[in-house]
Amino acid sequence: MATNVTEQESREVAEAAREAEWKLPSFGKQLFLGDFRLDLIHPQPRLDPEAVEKGERFIADLSTFLEKEVDPLQIERDSKIPDSVIDGLKKIGALGMKVYPEYGGLGLSQVYYNKALAIVGVYHSSLCTLLSAHQSIGVAEPLRQFGSEEQKRKWLPMVAKDHVSAFLLTEPDVGSDPARMASIATPVDELPVAKGYDDIVATPVNGGYEVDGRKLWATNGTIADIVVVMAKVPKSEGHRGGITAFVLPYNTEGITIEHRNQFMGLHGIENSVTRLEKVFVPAENRIAREGDGLRIALTTLNTGRLALMAIAVGASKWATKIARQWANERVQWGRPVGKHDAVAQKLAFIAGSAFGLEAMLDVSARLADNKANDIRIEAALCKLYGSELSWKVIDELLQVRGGRGYETAASLKARGEKPVPVEQLMRDMRVNRIFEGSSEIMHLLIAREAVDTHLQAAGDLLLGSGDFKQKADAARKAGLFYGKWLPQLAVGKGQNPRSYDEFGQLAAYLRYVERASRKLARSTFYGMGRWQAKLENKQSFLGRLVDIGAELFAISATVVYADTIGREQPERKTEAIELAELFCKMAKRRADALFHELWANDDDERYAAAQNVLSGRYTWLEEGIPDPSGEGPLMAPLT
Ligand SMILES: Cc1cc2nc3c(=O)[nH]c(=O)nc-3n(C[C@H](O)[C@H](O)[C@H](O)COP(=O)(O)OP(=O)(O)OC[C@H]3O[C@@H](n4cnc5c(N)ncnc54)[C@H](O)[C@@H]3O)c2cc1C
């Protein structure tokens, strides 16, 4: 049955799930407010030597395992990760990278978890997706953050060792909009004990929930042992209701795997359509309270999103190597192709982007380990920016490789060439812009955080509700805030040509960020003044604000990271500064273009044109071309 939900209701559900409080300082939040707090990310926290030793040991084990036991071509050919590979990953502890040692995991730092994902991801993206779905969003992370001590003691040792987990949120009618969730968890007082694996089965309980629903696209969903399921508890007496998270053995009676989905890329992933029919879940398996499910999902993703940046970094660093080797060796028109300007530009873009992405990841991951900052904006920017930029990097790599970029690795091998899987990586990387928050949704999510302070100061005015007195009060409150805030945006350190001199030739980029951060805040303010409550519908404008913020964070992180390299690996200092400058120049150019387009664009005309397309005004344009898609509904009925 389709759920009828208005736009307002969807917004309310998303808003209720939002983490409203800011307990720790946030570089990203301040950046959008025009307050460039370099001190929050510089100097970068030092790596803990114990964590480094443990991390390096694991990376060595992992690399040996990948080299000896994994054949990426076989995964691609069979569209399957062999059982022996999954068993091998279990054996080296890869399933428990993020689980604390007291619950049987390795307890790697965020920095080393990312490094491991980057390495695995380059070997074969499906391996990385398995591991990341298992522990960035699967059972471990929600329980680590929200589980009771009992739940942690029961489930974490299993998922840390040899029980694969999955996260079941999406449904045929629920993609970006969880308010449409149709899976229902009906409270029941007494039911028999659920039947599951002997080692996972719950102790007898009185009461719990009966879950019914159909879940789509669950990664690991055809091989999982334990899953987190999101379902809506109806509101009733004694039940707060709302979207709720449950952890349960996957072989509980009533669970059926209906289909293994196949995709453009990620050919080895085990992704399911899963039906739940009268699945009994004991109350003790509920994670946190009823109605906390979405908040859990969103908070889990706060650092979980860094996994996608790790994948982006791995891919971009590998792209640098492949592009370098190929552009040196391939000679056309009398010169190695890398010496032709058009290809040289791409090489510079690929290498500079790899450095910038690595910088953003390193800065964010060290902050995550250090736990002194709130990094939800930085992690979200990493997901958005990393998935978008690395996609362009791989696209340019494919162009540099020419026809060989488009040829499959197996075909290259069959005719005696090195099986470089650029074609595969291009297919594999595309989905990063869609899952774990599509780029469009990330824009909205980050924009919401960027305007949060304004909503708190002037929300009542912006929304235009209330009577005359309420409006007058709201105006006074807003006046107090803006009277103090706006003048601060007029001048700053970035105007002083000597500021940030300790960063040498990179100082100019920090001065730029300081100035641009104030300009970004002013632009946000103008946008609010111009569109007021309608600003939330100006997605292109908001998207550009977010993209500018992302470029500014990227530049800041790059300068800071180059400085860290200079201190931690002095022999690489000069090269690091060169790469940082290369990246900063490109990022600054993009930010400047975005600033310009904030006010010089054809957004309104294009929106109107899109409505014409939707209404069918131009269907004659589609005539004369067959549609090979065949028959069937665009969305299968839910029942
Ligand atoms: C390979 C793969 C693995 C996955 N793994 C999992 C998993 O393990 N667990 C799980 O629960 N889910 C999983 N998903 C689901 C994934 O998270 C969703 O695909 C994603 O949330 C987007 O939803 P959708 O595809 O239904 O797109 P839709 O929500 O239908 O969106 C369609 C388009 O509209 C845009 N859009 C939607 N709403 C808005 C808006 N308000 N404003 C502007 N633009 C909007 C979207 O960005 C997109 O471009 C997976 C998907 C894939 C493809």
The ligand as an ORCA input file, in Angstrom:
! r2SCAN-3c Opt
* xyz 0 1
  C      24.031     -0.227     -4.895
  C      23.123      0.285     -3.842
  C      23.309     -0.101     -2.520
  C      22.430      0.351     -1.534
  N      22.584     -0.098     -0.240
  C      21.626      0.215      0.682
  C      21.657     -0.384      1.993
  O      22.554     -1.144      2.349
  N      20.640     -0.096      2.844
  C      19.631      0.756      2.506
  O      18.739      0.972      3.324
  N      19.597      1.370      1.293
  C      20.561      1.106      0.364
  N      20.523      1.685     -0.889
  C      19.501      2.672     -1.182
  C      20.054      4.083     -1.336
  O      20.394      4.596     -0.096
  C      19.006      4.920     -2.103
  O      19.157      4.571     -3.451
  C      19.165      6.392     -1.894
  O      18.723      6.720     -0.622
  C      18.350      7.207     -2.910
  O      17.039      6.793     -2.955
  P      16.347      6.428     -4.350
  O      17.314      5.666     -5.140
  O      15.034      5.819     -4.084
  O      16.144      7.828     -5.078
  P      14.896      8.810     -4.934
  O      14.734      9.208     -3.502
  O      13.729      8.244     -5.627
  O      15.425     10.079     -5.702
  C      15.401     10.220     -7.130
  C      16.140     11.515     -7.476
  O      15.480     12.629     -6.868
  C      16.368     13.332     -6.012
  N      15.587     13.805     -4.853
  C      14.824     13.083     -4.010
  N      14.265     13.873     -3.089
  C      14.680     15.137     -3.364
  C      14.428     16.428     -2.773
  N      13.664     16.576     -1.694
  N      15.027     17.492     -3.324
  C      15.848     17.366     -4.400
  N      16.105     16.184     -4.988
  C      15.518     15.098     -4.484
  C      17.432     12.321     -5.642
  O      18.647     12.945     -5.281
  C      17.573     11.544     -6.945
  O      18.370     12.261     -7.817
  C      21.391      1.262     -1.875
  C      21.235      1.652     -3.207
  C      22.076      1.184     -4.182
  C      21.856      1.626     -5.596
*
